[in-house]
Amino acid sequence: MGNIVAVSCSPRENDTSSVVADAFLDGAMGLSTNIITLHKLVKFMALLDCRRCMACKNTGKCRINDDLQQVLADISNADCVVFATPIFLGSPVGLYKLLEDRMYSFLDKEGKSVLAPGKKAIIILTSYTEDEDLSGAAEIMSKNLAALGFELMDVITSCDVREIDPALLHRAKELGRTLRNTPTV
């Protein structure tokens, strides 16, 4: 695949969505020559909201100078991006929404994506609530990522994840393996 970026949006450093993203990245690494980057937004010191100043429509880049600048640049240069977030009350957590709003800079004045065609996205959604319906959040995220120019590869969801199901980690790792750009031995 080439350049893979994972963005963990959990407010906790090692929650289930982060662990599942790590399993995916582990599968993508293997013996491949992929370049892998992991951003854990909870570790960032300065994260600012989109101001809808529209400067990005003239410059092609968000003008807010904070820790998300590198994340946005890495996403722009990636071949595949993994978005991992827990779901609280039916929606992605605030850190994901903050990132999603700042990805508005990936649209030009006419609302067309400025990202290179063929950029893949994988969504990882988790919830501690057993009966949480993650399909609504997955649908909205998928639609928004498509509008930004991403091609959705897969959505991994898991509810009631107080104990991580080994099958979930295996699925994520196997999906990561599909992105290896060298044969497995």
Backbone hydrogen bonds, N-H to C=O, Kabsch-Sander energy under -0.5 kcal/mol:
donor,donor_aa,acceptor,acceptor_aa,energy
3,N,1,M,-0.6
4,I,2,G,-0.6
4,I,35,I,-3.3
5,V,80,C,-2.6
6,A,37,T,-2.9
7,V,82,V,-3.2
8,S,6,A,-0.5
8,S,39,H,-3.2
9,C,7,V,-0.6
9,C,84,A,-3.1
15,D,12,R,-1.0
19,V,15,D,-2.2
20,V,16,T,-2.7
21,A,17,S,-2.0
22,D,18,S,-2.4
23,A,19,V,-2.0
24,F,20,V,-2.2
25,L,21,A,-2.5
26,D,22,D,-2.5
27,G,23,A,-2.0
28,A,24,F,-2.0
29,M,25,L,-1.8
30,G,26,D,-1.2
32,S,29,M,-2.6
35,I,2,G,-3.3
36,I,34,N,-0.6
37,T,4,I,-2.3
39,H,6,A,-2.9
40,K,38,L,-0.5
41,L,8,S,-2.2
41,L,39,H,-0.7
43,K,40,K,-2.1
44,F,41,L,-1.4
47,L,45,M,-0.6
57,K,54,M,-1.2
58,N,54,M,-0.5
58,N,55,A,-1.4
59,T,55,A,-2.2
60,G,56,C,-2.3
66,D,64,I,-1.1
67,D,46,A,-2.3
69,Q,66,D,-1.5
70,Q,67,D,-0.5
71,V,67,D,-0.7
72,L,68,L,-3.0
73,A,69,Q,-2.2
74,D,70,Q,-2.7
75,I,71,V,-2.7
76,S,72,L,-2.4
77,N,73,A,-1.7
78,A,74,D,-0.9
78,A,75,I,-0.7
79,D,3,N,-3.1
80,C,3,N,-1.7
81,V,120,K,-2.1
82,V,5,V,-3.0
83,F,81,V,-0.6
83,F,122,I,-3.1
84,A,7,V,-2.6
84,A,82,V,-0.6
85,T,83,F,-0.5
85,T,124,I,-2.8
87,I,126,T,-2.9
88,F,86,P,-0.5
88,F,91,S,-2.6
91,S,88,F,-1.7
93,V,86,P,-1.4
96,Y,93,V,-0.8
97,K,93,V,-1.7
98,L,94,G,-2.7
99,L,95,L,-1.9
100,E,96,Y,-3.3
101,D,97,K,-2.7
102,R,98,L,-1.8
103,M,99,L,-1.6
104,Y,101,D,-1.4
105,S,102,R,-1.6
106,F,103,M,-2.5
107,L,104,Y,-1.8
108,D,112,K,-3.0
111,G,108,D,-1.9
114,V,106,F,-3.0
119,K,116,A,-1.0
120,K,79,D,-2.8
121,A,151,E,-2.1
122,I,81,V,-2.4
123,I,154,D,-2.2
124,I,83,F,-2.9
125,L,156,I,-3.0
126,T,85,T,-1.3
127,S,158,S,-1.8
130,E,128,Y,-0.6
132,E,129,T,-1.5
134,L,132,E,-0.9
138,A,134,L,-2.5
139,E,135,S,-2.4
140,I,136,G,-2.2
141,M,137,A,-2.7
142,S,138,A,-2.5
143,K,139,E,-2.3
144,N,140,I,-2.6
145,L,141,M,-2.8
146,A,142,S,-2.3
147,A,143,K,-2.1
148,L,144,N,-1.3
149,G,146,A,-1.3
150,F,145,L,-2.6
151,E,119,K,-3.0
152,L,150,F,-0.6
153,M,121,A,-3.4
154,D,121,A,-0.9
156,I,123,I,-3.2
157,T,155,V,-0.5
158,S,125,L,-1.6
160,D,127,S,-0.7
161,V,127,S,-1.1
168,L,165,D,-1.0
169,L,165,D,-1.6
170,H,166,P,-2.4
171,R,167,A,-2.4
172,A,168,L,-2.2
173,K,169,L,-2.5
174,E,170,H,-2.7
175,L,171,R,-2.3
176,G,172,A,-2.2
177,R,173,K,-2.1
178,T,174,E,-1.2
178,T,175,L,-0.5
179,L,176,G,-1.7
180,R,177,R,-1.6
